[in-house]
Amino acid sequence: MFYRPEDGHGLPHNPFNAIVTPRPIGWISTRGTLGDNLAPYSFFNAVAYVPPQVMFASTSAKPDRDGTKDSVAQLRESGVFCVNIVEYAARDAMNATSGPWKAGEDEFAMAGIDKAECETIDCPRVASAPASLECRVTQIVPLEGEANFAVFGEVTGIHMRDDCLSEGRFDVTRFEPLSRLGYRDYAVIREVFALKRPGE
Ligand SMILES: Cc1cc2nc3c(=O)[nH]c(=O)nc-3n(C[C@H](O)[C@H](O)[C@H](O)COP(=O)(O)O)c2cc1C
């Protein structure tokens, strides 16, 4: 089948985010005048090495925030955010933090998630995450459509859980990374293989 987005897909559910899969999940923590906030974003990725940079995108708005969601509203105030990596063991806690909770609700407390302080920025992080990336906001880019924003950040500090390191590598076989598929589906990484690039 083929469709143009402006004509509609005619399917029971939008297939778009089932096509762009699997996606990593950035569990974004922020601190603002209303307190601490934590929410998952799968329109998320790393975008550069030197300096290391990441992005995530927020779509649609909450009625109690000015044209966006809590995460973007908070990082607009503070100029910083932290990306926490999600493992299979944290799937229910992560999901609990995705609810439409009112501005000022601390999802760490609500979902029983242990909080730690970041080192390079004034921001909370998920204490037990396999890795966390402390970020300084570099750009907030309004995207086509209503309440769509891409947030770019430069990574200023990197935490890796000690048990996720083996033989000098950040070893994804140690923690079962979670990724987002379409609809209500997720995937967990339990099998890893290597490929040599041409010329290596
Ligand atoms: C796994 C997962 C991935 C999500 N990815 C996104 C995303 O990329 N962009 C987005 O705007 N919302 C995404 N959401 C929905 C937000 O988490 C949800 O709207 C949340 O309430 C936003 O929280 P905040 O207002 O505290 O920032 C996702 C939800 C889940 C469960």
The ligand as an ORCA input file, in Angstrom:
! r2SCAN-3c Opt
* xyz 0 1
  C       8.065      4.466     25.511
  C       7.445      5.814     25.309
  C       8.001      6.690     24.404
  C       7.463      7.978     24.230
  N       8.045      8.819     23.321
  C       7.566     10.075     23.181
  C       8.210     10.981     22.278
  O       9.207     10.667     21.625
  N       7.707     12.244     22.189
  C       6.632     12.637     22.933
  O       6.234     13.807     22.819
  N       6.009     11.800     23.784
  C       6.457     10.539     23.931
  N       5.854      9.683     24.817
  C       4.744     10.170     25.632
  C       5.278     10.975     26.822
  O       6.102     10.165     27.652
  C       4.073     11.497     27.645
  O       3.351     12.434     26.848
  C       4.488     12.103     28.950
  O       3.341     12.395     29.706
  C       5.292     13.373     28.778
  O       5.713     13.763     30.059
  P       6.120     15.226     30.466
  O       4.899     16.128     30.205
  O       6.382     15.058     31.945
  O       7.310     15.615     29.663
  C       6.334      8.382     24.986
  C       5.751      7.471     25.896
  C       6.294      6.206     26.042
  C       5.665      5.239     27.021
*
